[in-house]
Amino acid sequence: MIAIFSDTHSGDGHELEGEALEATRNAETVIHAGDFTSPSALEAFRGECNRLFAVHGNADSPAVKDRLPTARVVEAGGVRFAVTHRREGGATGLAMFGRSRDADVVVSGHSHRPTVVETDDVVLLNPGSHAQPRGNRPGFAVLERDGDGLSGELREPDGTVLETIGVRPE
């Protein structure tokens, strides 16, 4: 399983609860699209998962930014993920970012709004914020192997399904 998060915005902990916490603990890979805010939030997140691949966001402290890249590529479950917190140009900019990295999925954050957008050649996935939804529904994503791709859901921390996701690598 792959669990995907963004925008924790915490001064001291991971802010995970319910199914979001269970997914983090059970996932083979955890991807985080930035804005932990503090080093203690980053370390608390790391303490709950087997493998964490994260980038920093605009609200991260200098100590977090020193530990994490602005962008990265992660291969998991036979799928290539391009991870960033934010890109100029909206969906078009995110799709270009993904194409330039030969990605199947672009994971981003910043808006705190859980969304999935399927373009011709890349899936744009924003898991939202599990801890500070800022007027949106709280969210995170879970993906599992499904044949030659991945399928999964955007969920609220209590497990409520917001949207289904399907990824088939090119």
Buried (B, 14 or more C-beta within 10 A) or exposed (E): BBBBBBBBBBEEBBBBEBBBBBBBEBBBBBBBBBBBBBBBBBBBBBEBBEEBBBBBBEBBBEEBBEBBEEBBEBEBBBBBBBBBBBBEEEBEBBBBBBBEBEBBBBBBBBBBBBBBBEBEEBBBBBBBBBBBBEEBBBBBBBBEBEEEBBBBBBBBBEEBEBBEBEBBEE
